[in-house]
């Protein structure tokens, strides 16, 4: 009987490392595959995630409180308000009214629609970039869009600016599709869609009419380029004869009809908004800061170094692309990317130029936040420059650097004091903590002074923003209630009369007001309360908010 065979058995040095590496590679491949297959959805979802994260942290500020008080009114109250103030935001307030009815109000639910709008806008930027220059341009433009400091700000702001960017890029996509269908097939329904969307967009924010004007500039620019190409082909017999025109006379006519019908339909809204022009009286004329606002604030969050780099990339991208397209033997890629320039540049230049010009002529309309409708197209121009980088690995590295450079701004806009150094959340937390610790069932009243920077607005605006801290309190000074009077904010009456008439069994009164740049009614409040046996128990100051607790002895 022979002996059993003997030999060696190989045993892996580690049984865990290889599977882990394999899973990591598989996960990386899956993520990369998802980005390649559905970049619009992937980058859009990333946009929602990034802008919604920690959106509840910053304290609310004046403009956001206007959204809160307006959106929580009844339909008749909101209708009455819009006839006296904020008609320009009427559609936004109506949508937020429905949203709050569905989910309720918190600082997060106030800001989440903006994060969602940024996600949608990012996906549409990818789609626009792919349409105008291919997958690489689309993906790069979408990521650059999310990296822009002003996009991070808009996505965490309880105001309509994020949705304005979404409507601007959506309107552009629909218009581009309508133009192409005019050349290749039936286009009537696309022009109807363009006109309807223009009507909705301008109703949502009147400045979106400047996007429609920019589209006209794009069409005319394209026609002029076509004529130049035909003339060059005629003069230089060696030149390539251009193909069918991108924009025809029929295209211009269809745009004019769609835009004209939208303009006539929306004119009553525009007239109402114009009648409330006193609302923008706070906007200053052209001054020393205007150049800085255009250069750094409007799109780049006031970060000068970031702005300098971005402007350099935009200029380089435009110049290189146009030079390549004007060569006699220009490639199809060069011609397509040139059309991307003709789409994006007017949407970057026209809105800001029009608002600055109007401001210079005495109609003060320019503010950096009104330039947010250009953000998608700023990203597209930057992406045109970045996609000049070859190969793909190097481009990925450059885009990664751009994303890393955006991190400080993305973190800064989520800090507690990010909204104009507002400390309203801290003030509310002080009051809420004191009330819960000492007087759970006490009868309490409150007198609201004015707030910093807005002497005509009472600090009831803080109660609107953080209602839980003031639950059960009696407002001792109010004369006119904003929702009932059809105005934004409550107004105080004669304190010497209103406070005593409402004291009743109240044994604790809070005074909430502002520091300098506020109308100081605290001395009058203290004097009236003193006559009824109240003395100041404790005083707090947080930022520009002052709080004093008065107790009856």
Residue, then its C-alpha position, 0 to 999 in steps of 0.5 A: x500500500x503506497x503512502x498518501x501523497x504529501x505536499x504543501x498547502x498555500x495559505x493567504x497571508x491575510x483573508x480580509x484585505x483582498x475582499x475589502x480592497x475588492x469591495x472598495x474598488x467595486x464601490x468606487x466603480x459603482x459611484x463612478x458609473x452612476x455619475x457617468x450614467x445619470x450625472x444630472x440625478x447624481x449631481x442634483x442629489x449632491x446639491x440637495x445634500x450639501x446645501x441642506x446639511x446644517x441649514x437649521x444652524x444659522x439664526x434667521x434674519x430680517x428677510x427670512x422673517x418676512x418669508x415666515x410671517x407672510x407664508x403663515x398668513x391666511x389666503x385673504x391676509x396674504x392677498x391683502x399684504x401683497x396689495x401693499x407690500x412684497x408683491x414681487x415675492x407673491x408667488x414665492x410666498x404662496x408656494x411657501x404657504x402651501x409648504x408650511x401647511x404640509x410640513x409646518x414651520x421650522x428654520x429647516x423647513x423654511x430653508x429646505x425648498x431652497x436646497x431642493x431648488x439648488x439640487x434641481x438647478x445643478x441637474x439642469x446645469x449638467x443637462x444644459x452643459x451636455x447639450x451645449x458641449x458634451x458630457x464632460x462640459x455638463x458634469x464639470x459645469x454642474x460641479x462648478x455650480x455647486x462650488x460657487x460661494x453664492x450658490x451655497x448661500x442661496x441654497x441655505x436662504x429662506x428666500x426665492x433666490x435659489x428658485x430664481x436660478x432654477x427657473x433661469x436655467x430651465x427657461x434656457x433649456x426649454x428655449x434651446x430645445x424650441x430653437x432646435x426643434x424649429x430647425x428639425x421638426x415640429x416646435x409649436x408646443x415647445x414655444x408654447x412651453x417657453x412662453x408659459x414658463x417665461x410667464x411663470x418665471x417673471x411672475x415669480x421674480x420680475x428680474x427673470x425678464x432679463x433672462x428672456x432679453x438675454x435669450x434675444x441677444x443670444x439669437x441675434x448674436x447667432x444670426x450675426x455669426x452665421x452671416x459672417x461665416x457665409x460672407x467669409x465662405x463667399x470671399x475665401x473660396x477655400x473656406x468650408x461652406x457653413x451648414x444649415x443656420x442654427x437660428x432662422x427668421x422663423x425662429x426669431x419670429x416664434x421667440x418674439x411671439x412667445x415672449x410678447x404674449x408672456x409680457x402682455x400676460x404678466x404686465x398687470x403683475x409688473x405694474x403692481x410691483x412697480x407701484x411698490x418701488x419704495x420697497x427698494x429705497x434701501x438700495x444705494x446708487x452707484x458708488x465705491x462698492x459697486x465694482x466690488x459687488x459686481x466683481x466679488x460679491x454677486x457670484x463669489x460671496x465676497x471672496x476676492x481671491x476666488x473671484x479673481x480666479x473665477x473671472x480669469x477662467x471665464x475670460x480664458x474660456x471665452x477667448x480660447x473657445x471663440x478663437x478656436x471657432x473662428x479658424x477656417x478649419x474649425x472642428x465641430x467641437x469648437x463650433x458647438x462650444x462657441x454656441x455655449x459661449x453665445x448662450x452663457x455670456x448674455x445671461x451673465x452680462x445682460x442682467x447685471x449690466x441692465x441693473x447697474x445701468x438703471x441704478x446709474x440712471x437714478x432707478x436704484x435696482x442693483x443689489x448683488x443678490x439680484x444677480x443670482x439668476x446668472x449663477x448657472x451660466x457663470x459656472x458654464x463659462x468657468x467649465x468651458x475653461x476647465x475642460x480645456x485641460x487634458x487628459x480626464x485624470x488631470x481635469x478631475x484633479x482640477x475640478x477637485x481643487x475647485x471643490x476643495x476651495x469652496x469648502x471654507x465658504x460652504x462651512x461659513x454659510x452654516x455658522x450660527x451668525x452667518x446671516x448678517x451676524x443675526x443673534x435672534x436664535x440666541x436671544x430666543x434660547x435665552x428667554x426659553x431657558x429662563x422661562x422653562x427653568x423658573x416660571x413654567x406657569x407664570x403669567x408673562x408679558x412682553x414689550x417689543x422694541x425696534x430691531x437693529x437696522x430697522x427702527x420701524x420694525x418691532x422685535x416681534x420679528x424675533x417672535x415670528x422667527x422663534x415662536x416657541x420662546x414666546x408661547x403664552x406671552x401677552x404683547x403689551x405694546x402692540x397697536x396694529x397687528x401686521x396680518x390683520x392690517x395687511x402690512x408685514x410687521x406689528x406696530x406699537x401704540x402708546x405704551x403709557x396706555x397699552x401696557x397698564x390696560x393689559x397687565x392684569x395678573x401678569x407678574x413678569x414682563x420681558x423687554x426685547x429690543x435692539x442696540x444702536x440703529x434701533x429706536x430706543x423705547x426701553x426707558x419709556x417701558x421701564x418708567x411705565x412698569x415701575x409705576x406698577x411695581x416692576x423692577x428690572x431683574x436681569x439684563x442680557x445682550x447678545x449681538x445687537x439684541x438686548x433683553x431685560x426681565x422685569x418682575x413685579x415686587 
